[in-house]
Amino acid sequence: MLWRVRTTLPDRPGALAVLARNCGDAGVNILGLQIFPSIERVTDELVLRTPEGWGAQEIAELVERSGGESVVSAPCTEAALTDQPTRYVQAARAILAQPASFPEVVATLFDAEPDPGPGGSAPRRAGRT
């Protein structure tokens, strides 16, 4: 299963290596990584492929054991592996081509379900009745 995981690590040499080693030892594959640096800490967003049966609790324990704090994880799709600039350009093109697709396109960007909108039904796309 794929998971999008966000955690804060100390900003020091080797901190990410500890996480990578522990992931490898646990059979967890790091498929994607984006780093958001600050002064003393670094927030990392990872896409992980975990062994069968893993959930948010197992992921949090692994990351915290590796020095991570404030661990947040959620299941994701393979779309999370596409780099963000490419995803946003593709989304903008899709919305320009079909403005009514906005809810679905934005939901896809965030690996979410589209908001059904007012009245509780999904918005209609152009050309549908």
N, CA, C and O atoms as CSV, one atom per row, in Angstrom:
chain,resi,resn,atom,element,x,y,z
A,1,MET,N,N,0.841,-1.181,0.000
A,1,MET,CA,C,0.000,0.000,0.000
A,1,MET,C,C,0.881,1.237,0.000
A,1,MET,O,O,1.965,1.246,0.585
A,2,LEU,N,N,0.401,2.283,-0.665
A,2,LEU,CA,C,1.140,3.538,-0.710
A,2,LEU,C,C,0.604,4.500,0.343
A,2,LEU,O,O,-0.601,4.586,0.580
A,3,TRP,N,N,1.531,5.220,0.966
A,3,TRP,CA,C,1.199,6.197,2.004
A,3,TRP,C,C,1.951,7.487,1.741
A,3,TRP,O,O,3.121,7.465,1.360
A,4,ARG,N,N,1.281,8.609,1.943
A,4,ARG,CA,C,1.943,9.922,1.958
A,4,ARG,C,C,2.186,10.226,3.433
A,4,ARG,O,O,1.251,10.251,4.234
A,5,VAL,N,N,3.450,10.457,3.782
A,5,VAL,CA,C,3.838,10.653,5.180
A,5,VAL,C,C,4.574,11.979,5.301
A,5,VAL,O,O,5.480,12.275,4.523
A,6,ARG,N,N,4.176,12.763,6.276
A,6,ARG,CA,C,4.848,14.034,6.556
A,6,ARG,C,C,5.375,13.962,7.977
A,6,ARG,O,O,4.662,13.577,8.904
A,7,THR,N,N,6.639,14.340,8.129
A,7,THR,CA,C,7.262,14.311,9.455
A,7,THR,C,C,8.302,15.413,9.547
A,7,THR,O,O,8.752,15.949,8.535
A,8,THR,N,N,8.676,15.741,10.777
A,8,THR,CA,C,9.716,16.737,11.027
A,8,THR,C,C,10.921,16.018,11.597
A,8,THR,O,O,10.808,15.265,12.564
A,9,LEU,N,N,12.074,16.253,10.994
A,9,LEU,CA,C,13.337,15.651,11.429
A,9,LEU,C,C,14.302,16.754,11.852
A,9,LEU,O,O,14.185,17.892,11.397
A,10,PRO,N,N,15.253,16.419,12.722
A,10,PRO,CA,C,16.290,17.399,13.053
A,10,PRO,C,C,17.108,17.725,11.801
A,10,PRO,O,O,17.348,16.847,10.973
A,11,ASP,N,N,17.532,18.974,11.661
A,11,ASP,CA,C,18.336,19.378,10.515
A,11,ASP,C,C,19.803,19.152,10.844
A,11,ASP,O,O,20.526,20.069,11.234
A,12,ARG,N,N,20.222,17.898,10.673
A,12,ARG,CA,C,21.622,17.551,10.923
A,12,ARG,C,C,22.026,16.425,9.964
A,12,ARG,O,O,21.180,15.636,9.544
A,13,PRO,N,N,23.294,16.352,9.625
A,13,PRO,CA,C,23.745,15.311,8.719
A,13,PRO,C,C,23.400,13.909,9.242
A,13,PRO,O,O,23.606,13.605,10.417
A,14,GLY,N,N,22.882,13.080,8.367
A,14,GLY,CA,C,22.587,11.695,8.722
A,14,GLY,C,C,21.181,11.436,9.218
A,14,GLY,O,O,20.786,10.277,9.344
A,15,ALA,N,N,20.396,12.492,9.510
A,15,ALA,CA,C,19.047,12.283,10.047
A,15,ALA,C,C,18.177,11.525,9.046
A,15,ALA,O,O,17.442,10.615,9.428
A,16,LEU,N,N,18.256,11.889,7.789
A,16,LEU,CA,C,17.459,11.206,6.768
A,16,LEU,C,C,17.997,9.794,6.509
A,16,LEU,O,O,17.235,8.887,6.175
A,17,ALA,N,N,19.298,9.617,6.661
A,17,ALA,CA,C,19.897,8.289,6.476
A,17,ALA,C,C,19.377,7.293,7.509
A,17,ALA,O,O,19.165,6.123,7.191
A,18,VAL,N,N,19.172,7.747,8.736
A,18,VAL,CA,C,18.629,6.872,9.785
A,18,VAL,C,C,17.231,6.408,9.390
A,18,VAL,O,O,16.904,5.227,9.509
A,19,LEU,N,N,16.415,7.337,8.923
A,19,LEU,CA,C,15.061,6.992,8.487
A,19,LEU,C,C,15.111,6.009,7.320
A,19,LEU,O,O,14.372,5.024,7.305
A,20,ALA,N,N,15.969,6.267,6.353
A,20,ALA,CA,C,16.078,5.382,5.190
A,20,ALA,C,C,16.524,3.978,5.605
A,20,ALA,O,O,15.988,2.986,5.109
A,21,ARG,N,N,17.488,3.890,6.497
A,21,ARG,CA,C,17.969,2.582,6.959
A,21,ARG,C,C,16.864,1.821,7.691
A,21,ARG,O,O,16.661,0.631,7.450
A,22,ASN,N,N,16.153,2.507,8.581
A,22,ASN,CA,C,15.083,1.852,9.323
A,22,ASN,C,C,13.937,1.426,8.405
A,22,ASN,O,O,13.338,0.369,8.605
A,23,CYS,N,N,13.637,2.242,7.408
A,23,CYS,CA,C,12.617,1.848,6.432
A,23,CYS,C,C,13.052,0.584,5.700
A,23,CYS,O,O,12.271,-0.359,5.565
A,24,GLY,N,N,14.285,0.562,5.230
A,24,GLY,CA,C,14.790,-0.614,4.528
A,24,GLY,C,C,14.755,-1.863,5.393
A,24,GLY,O,O,14.363,-2.934,4.929
A,25,ASP,N,N,15.165,-1.728,6.651
A,25,ASP,CA,C,15.159,-2.876,7.566
A,25,ASP,C,C,13.744,-3.403,7.790
A,25,ASP,O,O,13.560,-4.596,8.035
A,26,ALA,N,N,12.737,-2.518,7.708
A,26,ALA,CA,C,11.341,-2.910,7.949
A,26,ALA,C,C,10.626,-3.347,6.669
A,26,ALA,O,O,9.452,-3.713,6.711
A,27,GLY,N,N,11.323,-3.311,5.538
A,27,GLY,CA,C,10.694,-3.678,4.277
A,27,GLY,C,C,9.826,-2.576,3.689
A,27,GLY,O,O,8.951,-2.840,2.864
A,28,VAL,N,N,10.072,-1.335,4.118
A,28,VAL,CA,C,9.332,-0.173,3.625
A,28,VAL,C,C,10.191,0.514,2.568
A,28,VAL,O,O,11.361,0.814,2.804
A,29,ASN,N,N,9.596,0.760,1.399
A,29,ASN,CA,C,10.327,1.379,0.302
A,29,ASN,C,C,9.948,2.852,0.193
A,29,ASN,O,O,8.768,3.190,0.110
A,30,ILE,N,N,10.951,3.724,0.193
A,30,ILE,CA,C,10.728,5.155,-0.004
A,30,ILE,C,C,10.706,5.400,-1.507
A,30,ILE,O,O,11.724,5.249,-2.182
A,31,LEU,N,N,9.537,5.779,-2.031
A,31,LEU,CA,C,9.376,5.989,-3.466
A,31,LEU,C,C,9.455,7.451,-3.867
A,31,LEU,O,O,9.755,7.765,-5.018
A,32,GLY,N,N,9.189,8.342,-2.931
A,32,GLY,CA,C,9.228,9.766,-3.226
A,32,GLY,C,C,9.622,10.541,-1.988
A,32,GLY,O,O,9.363,10.109,-0.864
A,33,LEU,N,N,10.249,11.689,-2.195
A,33,LEU,CA,C,10.688,12.525,-1.081
A,33,LEU,C,C,10.684,13.975,-1.515
A,33,LEU,O,O,11.221,14.326,-2.566
A,34,GLN,N,N,10.075,14.805,-0.700
A,34,GLN,CA,C,10.138,16.248,-0.890
A,34,GLN,C,C,10.539,16.855,0.442
A,34,GLN,O,O,10.016,16.473,1.489
A,35,ILE,N,N,11.468,17.798,0.402
A,35,ILE,CA,C,12.031,18.377,1.619
A,35,ILE,C,C,11.635,19.847,1.723
A,35,ILE,O,O,11.741,20.606,0.759
A,36,PHE,N,N,11.168,20.239,2.934
A,36,PHE,CA,C,10.789,21.613,3.216
A,36,PHE,C,C,11.658,22.094,4.375
A,36,PHE,O,O,11.288,21.905,5.534
A,37,PRO,N,N,12.817,22.719,4.085
A,37,PRO,CA,C,13.738,23.111,5.159
A,37,PRO,C,C,13.291,24.352,5.911
A,37,PRO,O,O,12.590,25.211,5.377
A,38,SER,N,N,13.719,24.421,7.173
A,38,SER,CA,C,13.596,25.636,7.974
A,38,SER,C,C,14.921,25.801,8.704
A,38,SER,O,O,15.925,25.229,8.278
A,39,ILE,N,N,14.955,26.561,9.783
A,39,ILE,CA,C,16.221,26.863,10.445
A,39,ILE,C,C,16.805,25.662,11.190
A,39,ILE,O,O,17.934,25.262,10.905
A,40,GLU,N,N,16.071,25.083,12.130
A,40,GLU,CA,C,16.622,23.999,12.942
A,40,GLU,C,C,15.989,22.648,12.675
A,40,GLU,O,O,16.509,21.630,13.133
A,41,ARG,N,N,14.890,22.607,11.953
A,41,ARG,CA,C,14.172,21.362,11.680
A,41,ARG,C,C,13.875,21.305,10.191
A,41,ARG,O,O,13.931,22.320,9.496
A,42,VAL,N,N,13.566,20.136,9.719
A,42,VAL,CA,C,13.222,19.931,8.319
A,42,VAL,C,C,11.946,19.110,8.268
A,42,VAL,O,O,11.831,18.082,8.937
A,43,THR,N,N,10.996,19.564,7.479
A,43,THR,CA,C,9.787,18.774,7.265
A,43,THR,C,C,9.976,18.001,5.973
A,43,THR,O,O,10.285,18.573,4.928
A,44,ASP,N,N,9.787,16.702,6.060
A,44,ASP,CA,C,9.920,15.834,4.894
A,44,ASP,C,C,8.567,15.229,4.567
A,44,ASP,O,O,7.832,14.805,5.458
A,45,GLU,N,N,8.249,15.193,3.289
A,45,GLU,CA,C,7.059,14.494,2.839
A,45,GLU,C,C,7.539,13.331,1.989
A,45,GLU,O,O,8.244,13.510,0.996
A,46,LEU,N,N,7.140,12.131,2.405
A,46,LEU,CA,C,7.586,10.917,1.732
A,46,LEU,C,C,6.387,10.166,1.169
A,46,LEU,O,O,5.278,10.250,1.696
A,47,VAL,N,N,6.629,9.440,0.104
A,47,VAL,CA,C,5.664,8.466,-0.376
A,47,VAL,C,C,6.300,7.113,-0.107
A,47,VAL,O,O,7.377,6.802,-0.616
A,48,LEU,N,N,5.618,6.316,0.701
A,48,LEU,CA,C,6.147,5.018,1.123
A,48,LEU,C,C,5.285,3.880,0.605
A,48,LEU,O,O,4.060,3.990,0.554
A,49,ARG,N,N,5.931,2.782,0.219
A,49,ARG,CA,C,5.227,1.532,-0.046
A,49,ARG,C,C,5.527,0.625,1.137
A,49,ARG,O,O,6.681,0.284,1.400
A,50,THR,N,N,4.476,0.240,1.842
A,50,THR,CA,C,4.636,-0.552,3.066
A,50,THR,C,C,4.255,-2.004,2.826
A,50,THR,O,O,3.548,-2.318,1.868
A,51,PRO,N,N,4.722,-2.884,3.692
A,51,PRO,CA,C,4.297,-4.278,3.605
A,51,PRO,C,C,2.784,-4.406,3.856
A,51,PRO,O,O,2.160,-3.528,4.453
A,52,GLU,N,N,2.233,-5.494,3.396
A,52,GLU,CA,C,0.809,-5.780,3.600
A,52,GLU,C,C,0.460,-5.701,5.086
A,52,GLU,O,O,1.213,-6.185,5.931
A,53,GLY,N,N,-0.666,-5.099,5.395
A,53,GLY,CA,C,-1.134,-5.038,6.771
A,53,GLY,C,C,-0.658,-3.840,7.568
A,53,GLY,O,O,-1.084,-3.657,8.708
A,54,TRP,N,N,0.214,-3.020,7.001
A,54,TRP,CA,C,0.685,-1.847,7.720
A,54,TRP,C,C,-0.387,-0.768,7.692
A,54,TRP,O,O,-1.135,-0.633,6.724
A,55,GLY,N,N,-0.444,0.001,8.784
A,55,GLY,CA,C,-1.351,1.132,8.884
A,55,GLY,C,C,-0.621,2.345,9.421
A,55,GLY,O,O,0.602,2.347,9.564
A,56,ALA,N,N,-1.392,3.374,9.715
A,56,ALA,CA,C,-0.818,4.631,10.193
A,56,ALA,C,C,-0.023,4.442,11.480
A,56,ALA,O,O,0.999,5.099,11.677
A,57,GLN,N,N,-0.478,3.557,12.351
A,57,GLN,CA,C,0.210,3.335,13.629
A,57,GLN,C,C,1.615,2.763,13.413
A,57,GLN,O,O,2.576,3.228,14.026
A,58,GLU,N,N,1.733,1.766,12.550
A,58,GLU,CA,C,3.053,1.161,12.284
A,58,GLU,C,C,3.993,2.163,11.634
A,58,GLU,O,O,5.187,2.199,11.934
A,59,ILE,N,N,3.439,2.978,10.735
A,59,ILE,CA,C,4.260,4.000,10.075
A,59,ILE,C,C,4.748,5.021,11.102
A,59,ILE,O,O,5.927,5.377,11.110
A,60,ALA,N,N,3.857,5.488,11.959
A,60,ALA,CA,C,4.243,6.472,12.978
A,60,ALA,C,C,5.333,5.911,13.881
A,60,ALA,O,O,6.295,6.611,14.198
A,61,GLU,N,N,5.193,4.651,14.300
A,61,GLU,CA,C,6.207,4.042,15.171
A,61,GLU,C,C,7.555,3.969,14.470
A,61,GLU,O,O,8.582,4.266,15.080
A,62,LEU,N,N,7.571,3.580,13.204
A,62,LEU,CA,C,8.820,3.495,12.445
A,62,LEU,C,C,9.480,4.863,12.316
A,62,LEU,O,O,10.679,5.005,12.557
A,63,VAL,N,N,8.700,5.861,11.937
A,63,VAL,CA,C,9.256,7.203,11.720
A,63,VAL,C,C,9.715,7.823,13.042
A,63,VAL,O,O,10.773,8.449,13.096
A,64,GLU,N,N,8.936,7.655,14.097
A,64,GLU,CA,C,9.338,8.206,15.401
A,64,GLU,C,C,10.585,7.514,15.928
A,64,GLU,O,O,11.442,8.165,16.525
A,65,ARG,N,N,10.702,6.204,15.717
A,65,ARG,CA,C,11.898,5.465,16.125
A,65,ARG,C,C,13.126,5.972,15.366
A,65,ARG,O,O,14.259,5.820,15.824
A,66,SER,N,N,12.888,6.576,14.204
A,66,SER,CA,C,13.970,7.095,13.365
A,66,SER,C,C,14.266,8.563,13.635
A,66,SER,O,O,15.085,9.165,12.941
A,67,GLY,N,N,13.604,9.155,14.646
A,67,GLY,CA,C,13.861,10.542,15.005
A,67,GLY,C,C,12.817,11.525,14.509
A,67,GLY,O,O,12.931,12.724,14.765
A,68,GLY,N,N,11.798,11.040,13.804
A,68,GLY,CA,C,10.763,11.924,13.291
A,68,GLY,C,C,9.775,12.331,14.370
A,68,GLY,O,O,9.527,11.582,15.316
A,69,GLU,N,N,9.223,13.505,14.223
A,69,GLU,CA,C,8.193,14.025,15.130
A,69,GLU,C,C,7.025,14.512,14.290
A,69,GLU,O,O,7.159,14.730,13.086
A,70,SER,N,N,5.876,14.680,14.938
A,70,SER,CA,C,4.678,15.204,14.269
A,70,SER,C,C,4.369,14.421,12.994
A,70,SER,O,O,4.193,15.005,11.924
A,71,VAL,N,N,4.306,13.112,13.117
A,71,VAL,CA,C,4.088,12.236,11.963
A,71,VAL,C,C,2.613,12.249,11.581
A,71,VAL,O,O,1.737,12.017,12.414
A,72,VAL,N,N,2.358,12.520,10.318
A,72,VAL,CA,C,1.010,12.469,9.765
A,72,VAL,C,C,1.085,11.600,8.525
A,72,VAL,O,O,1.945,11.809,7.669
A,73,SER,N,N,0.185,10.618,8.420
A,73,SER,CA,C,0.205,9.751,7.244
A,73,SER,C,C,-1.211,9.500,6.754
A,73,SER,O,O,-2.168,9.501,7.528
A,74,ALA,N,N,-1.318,9.287,5.454
A,74,ALA,CA,C,-2.611,8.992,4.838
A,74,ALA,C,C,-2.355,8.139,3.608
A,74,ALA,O,O,-1.355,8.328,2.916
A,75,PRO,N,N,-3.248,7.204,3.335
A,75,PRO,CA,C,-3.101,6.418,2.104
A,75,PRO,C,C,-3.120,7.356,0.900
A,75,PRO,O,O,-3.760,8.407,0.929
A,76,CYS,N,N,-2.422,6.970,-0.142
A,76,CYS,CA,C,-2.405,7.772,-1.364
A,76,CYS,C,C,-2.382,6.850,-2.574
A,76,CYS,O,O,-2.296,5.629,-2.442
A,77,THR,N,N,-2.457,7.440,-3.725
A,77,THR,CA,C,-2.419,6.682,-4.972
A,77,THR,C,C,-1.076,6.903,-5.654
A,77,THR,O,O,-0.242,7.673,-5.177
A,78,GLU,N,N,-0.879,6.224,-6.765
A,78,GLU,CA,C,0.361,6.394,-7.530
A,78,GLU,C,C,0.508,7.808,-8.070
A,78,GLU,O,O,1.610,8.212,-8.441
A,79,ALA,N,N,-0.584,8.568,-8.121
A,79,ALA,CA,C,-0.505,9.961,-8.572
A,79,ALA,C,C,0.430,10.769,-7.687
A,79,ALA,O,O,0.991,11.770,-8.134
A,80,ALA,N,N,0.606,10.353,-6.440
A,80,ALA,CA,C,1.505,11.068,-5.524
A,80,ALA,C,C,2.961,10.972,-5.963
A,80,ALA,O,O,3.807,11.722,-5.475
A,81,LEU,N,N,3.257,10.063,-6.871
A,81,LEU,CA,C,4.634,9.894,-7.327
A,81,LEU,C,C,5.009,10.859,-8.450
A,81,LEU,O,O,6.189,11.004,-8.770
A,82,THR,N,N,4.024,11.517,-9.048
A,82,THR,CA,C,4.303,12.503,-10.087
A,82,THR,C,C,4.759,13.783,-9.400
A,82,THR,O,O,4.171,14.196,-8.401
A,83,ASP,N,N,5.800,14.410,-9.929
A,83,ASP,CA,C,6.311,15.611,-9.273
A,83,ASP,C,C,5.244,16.707,-9.265
A,83,ASP,O,O,4.442,16.816,-10.192
A,84,GLN,N,N,5.251,17.509,-8.213
A,84,GLN,CA,C,4.225,18.522,-7.999
A,84,GLN,C,C,4.107,19.535,-9.145
A,84,GLN,O,O,2.986,19.809,-9.575
A,85,PRO,N,N,5.187,20.096,-9.651
A,85,PRO,CA,C,5.011,21.060,-10.748
A,85,PRO,C,C,4.272,20.443,-11.943
A,85,PRO,O,O,3.409,21.092,-12.534
A,86,THR,N,N,4.597,19.219,-12.294
A,86,THR,CA,C,3.922,18.557,-13.408
A,86,THR,C,C,2.450,18.354,-13.100
A,86,THR,O,O,1.597,18.588,-13.956
A,87,ARG,N,N,2.144,17.917,-11.878
A,87,ARG,CA,C,0.738,17.712,-11.498
A,87,ARG,C,C,-0.058,19.011,-11.589
A,87,ARG,O,O,-1.195,18.999,-12.060
A,88,TYR,N,N,0.512,20.121,-11.152
A,88,TYR,CA,C,-0.211,21.380,-11.169
A,88,TYR,C,C,-0.389,21.919,-12.589
A,88,TYR,O,O,-1.431,22.494,-12.903
A,89,VAL,N,N,0.598,21.742,-13.436
A,89,VAL,CA,C,0.456,22.171,-14.828
A,89,VAL,C,C,-0.620,21.327,-15.524
A,89,VAL,O,O,-1.451,21.866,-16.255
A,90,GLN,N,N,-0.608,20.019,-15.300
A,90,GLN,CA,C,-1.634,19.160,-15.884
A,90,GLN,C,C,-3.018,19.538,-15.371
A,90,GLN,O,O,-3.981,19.537,-16.137
A,91,ALA,N,N,-3.129,19.858,-14.091
A,91,ALA,CA,C,-4.415,20.250,-13.515
A,91,ALA,C,C,-4.910,21.552,-14.138
A,91,ALA,O,O,-6.082,21.668,-14.497
A,92,ALA,N,N,-4.019,22.525,-14.263
A,92,ALA,CA,C,-4.420,23.807,-14.861
A,92,ALA,C,C,-4.904,23.606,-16.289
A,92,ALA,O,O,-5.909,24.194,-16.687
A,93,ARG,N,N,-4.215,22.794,-17.054
A,93,ARG,CA,C,-4.639,22.514,-18.431
A,93,ARG,C,C,-6.008,21.853,-18.465
A,93,ARG,O,O,-6.847,22.207,-19.293
A,94,ALA,N,N,-6.241,20.894,-17.570
A,94,ALA,CA,C,-7.529,20.201,-17.539
A,94,ALA,C,C,-8.658,21.163,-17.186
A,94,ALA,O,O,-9.737,21.088,-17.773
A,95,ILE,N,N,-8.424,22.063,-16.238
A,95,ILE,CA,C,-9.457,23.017,-15.827
A,95,ILE,C,C,-9.730,24.024,-16.942
A,95,ILE,O,O,-10.882,24.383,-17.186
A,96,LEU,N,N,-8.684,24.478,-17.612
A,96,LEU,CA,C,-8.887,25.414,-18.728
A,96,LEU,C,C,-9.682,24.755,-19.849
A,96,LEU,O,O,-10.532,25.391,-20.471
A,97,ALA,N,N,-9.404,23.488,-20.104
A,97,ALA,CA,C,-10.108,22.775,-21.171
A,97,ALA,C,C,-11.559,22.493,-20.806
A,97,ALA,O,O,-12.433,22.488,-21.674
A,98,GLN,N,N,-11.817,22.258,-19.519
A,98,GLN,CA,C,-13.177,21.940,-19.073
A,98,GLN,C,C,-13.366,22.511,-17.668
A,98,GLN,O,O,-13.146,21.805,-16.683
A,99,PRO,N,N,-13.770,23.773,-17.562
A,99,PRO,CA,C,-13.890,24.420,-16.250
A,99,PRO,C,C,-14.775,23.667,-15.252
A,99,PRO,O,O,-14.516,23.724,-14.050
A,100,ALA,N,N,-15.790,22.978,-15.708
A,100,ALA,CA,C,-16.676,22.251,-14.790
A,100,ALA,C,C,-15.960,21.095,-14.101
A,100,ALA,O,O,-16.480,20.537,-13.134
A,101,SER,N,N,-14.787,20.731,-14.579
A,101,SER,CA,C,-14.039,19.619,-13.977
A,101,SER,C,C,-13.252,20.051,-12.742
A,101,SER,O,O,-12.584,19.226,-12.119
A,102,PHE,N,N,-13.322,21.333,-12.381
A,102,PHE,CA,C,-12.525,21.855,-11.272
A,102,PHE,C,C,-12.581,20.991,-10.006
A,102,PHE,O,O,-11.520,20.650,-9.484
A,103,PRO,N,N,-13.767,20.614,-9.478
A,103,PRO,CA,C,-13.791,19.817,-8.239
A,103,PRO,C,C,-13.039,18.482,-8.361
A,103,PRO,O,O,-12.309,18.091,-7.450
A,104,GLU,N,N,-13.221,17.797,-9.479
A,104,GLU,CA,C,-12.551,16.511,-9.658
A,104,GLU,C,C,-11.048,16.669,-9.805
A,104,GLU,O,O,-10.276,15.876,-9.265
A,105,VAL,N,N,-10.636,17.697,-10.537
A,105,VAL,CA,C,-9.206,17.917,-10.770
A,105,VAL,C,C,-8.500,18.274,-9.456
A,105,VAL,O,O,-7.431,17.742,-9.157
A,106,VAL,N,N,-9.095,19.165,-8.686
A,106,VAL,CA,C,-8.488,19.556,-7.410
A,106,VAL,C,C,-8.465,18.375,-6.446
A,106,VAL,O,O,-7.480,18.179,-5.735
A,107,ALA,N,N,-9.531,17.592,-6.413
A,107,ALA,CA,C,-9.555,16.405,-5.552
A,107,ALA,C,C,-8.421,15.454,-5.924
A,107,ALA,O,O,-7.776,14.883,-5.045
A,108,THR,N,N,-8.180,15.286,-7.200
A,108,THR,CA,C,-7.101,14.408,-7.649
A,108,THR,C,C,-5.739,14.923,-7.186
A,108,THR,O,O,-4.871,14.131,-6.821
A,109,LEU,N,N,-5.548,16.234,-7.198
A,109,LEU,CA,C,-4.279,16.809,-6.743
A,109,LEU,C,C,-3.969,16.433,-5.300
A,109,LEU,O,O,-2.808,16.261,-4.928
A,110,PHE,N,N,-5.021,16.305,-4.488
A,110,PHE,CA,C,-4.836,16.049,-3.067
A,110,PHE,C,C,-5.229,14.636,-2.664
A,110,PHE,O,O,-5.443,14.362,-1.483
A,111,ASP,N,N,-5.325,13.727,-3.650
A,111,ASP,CA,C,-5.705,12.332,-3.374
A,111,ASP,C,C,-6.962,12.278,-2.513
A,111,ASP,O,O,-7.010,11.550,-1.521
A,112,ALA,N,N,-7.968,13.040,-2.889
A,112,ALA,CA,C,-9.217,13.124,-2.130
A,112,ALA,C,C,-10.393,12.847,-3.052
A,112,ALA,O,O,-10.232,12.658,-4.258
A,113,GLU,N,N,-11.568,12.829,-2.461
A,113,GLU,CA,C,-12.807,12.699,-3.226
A,113,GLU,C,C,-13.355,14.092,-3.479
A,113,GLU,O,O,-13.240,14.961,-2.615
A,114,PRO,N,N,-13.955,14.330,-4.652
A,114,PRO,CA,C,-14.527,15.656,-4.899
A,114,PRO,C,C,-15.690,15.941,-3.967
A,114,PRO,O,O,-16.441,15.038,-3.599
A,115,ASP,N,N,-15.833,17.196,-3.590
A,115,ASP,CA,C,-16.948,17.635,-2.754
A,115,ASP,C,C,-18.215,17.540,-3.595
A,115,ASP,O,O,-18.242,18.036,-4.722
A,116,PRO,N,N,-19.266,16.910,-3.068
A,116,PRO,CA,C,-20.475,16.786,-3.867
A,116,PRO,C,C,-21.160,18.118,-4.148
A,116,PRO,O,O,-22.048,18.178,-4.998
A,117,GLY,N,N,-20.774,19.175,-3.464
A,117,GLY,CA,C,-21.350,20.490,-3.726
A,117,GLY,C,C,-22.707,20.663,-3.067
A,117,GLY,O,O,-23.190,19.761,-2.381
A,118,PRO,N,N,-23.322,21.818,-3.272
A,118,PRO,CA,C,-24.625,22.085,-2.661
A,118,PRO,C,C,-25.664,21.074,-3.146
A,118,PRO,O,O,-25.669,20.680,-4.312
A,119,GLY,N,N,-26.523,20.671,-2.249
A,119,GLY,CA,C,-27.578,19.739,-2.612
A,119,GLY,C,C,-27.175,18.290,-2.493
A,119,GLY,O,O,-28.016,17.406,-2.660
A,120,GLY,N,N,-25.898,18.012,-2.207
A,120,GLY,CA,C,-25.456,16.650,-1.958
A,120,GLY,C,C,-25.178,15.800,-3.176
A,120,GLY,O,O,-24.943,14.600,-3.033
A,121,SER,N,N,-25.194,16.373,-4.375
A,121,SER,CA,C,-24.874,15.562,-5.547
A,121,SER,C,C,-23.625,16.121,-6.204
A,121,SER,O,O,-23.317,17.307,-6.081
A,122,ALA,N,N,-22.917,15.258,-6.895
A,122,ALA,CA,C,-21.693,15.673,-7.558
A,122,ALA,C,C,-22.039,16.695,-8.643
A,122,ALA,O,O,-23.086,16.582,-9.280
A,123,PRO,N,N,-21.173,17.691,-8.861
A,123,PRO,CA,C,-21.454,18.684,-9.882
A,123,PRO,C,C,-21.508,18.026,-11.262
A,123,PRO,O,O,-20.773,17.080,-11.544
A,124,ARG,N,N,-22.391,18.546,-12.114
A,124,ARG,CA,C,-22.515,17.985,-13.453
A,124,ARG,C,C,-21.434,18.558,-14.349
A,124,ARG,O,O,-21.100,19.740,-14.271
A,125,ARG,N,N,-20.901,17.711,-15.189
A,125,ARG,CA,C,-19.916,18.149,-16.171
A,125,ARG,C,C,-20.640,18.635,-17.408
A,125,ARG,O,O,-21.771,18.231,-17.677
A,126,ALA,N,N,-19.992,19.491,-18.150
A,126,ALA,CA,C,-20.576,19.975,-19.383
A,126,ALA,C,C,-20.870,18.807,-20.311
A,126,ALA,O,O,-20.063,17.886,-20.433
A,127,GLY,N,N,-22.012,18.846,-20.956
A,127,GLY,CA,C,-22.364,17.773,-21.886
A,127,GLY,C,C,-23.138,16.642,-21.251
A,127,GLY,O,O,-23.628,15.766,-21.964
A,128,ARG,N,N,-23.267,16.627,-19.939
A,128,ARG,CA,C,-24.027,15.582,-19.263
A,128,ARG,C,C,-25.408,16.108,-18.919
A,128,ARG,O,O,-25.590,17.308,-18.714
A,129,THR,N,N,-26.355,15.233,-18.857
A,129,THR,CA,C,-27.704,15.628,-18.459
A,129,THR,C,C,-28.138,14.874,-17.250
A,129,THR,O,O,-29.252,15.073,-16.766
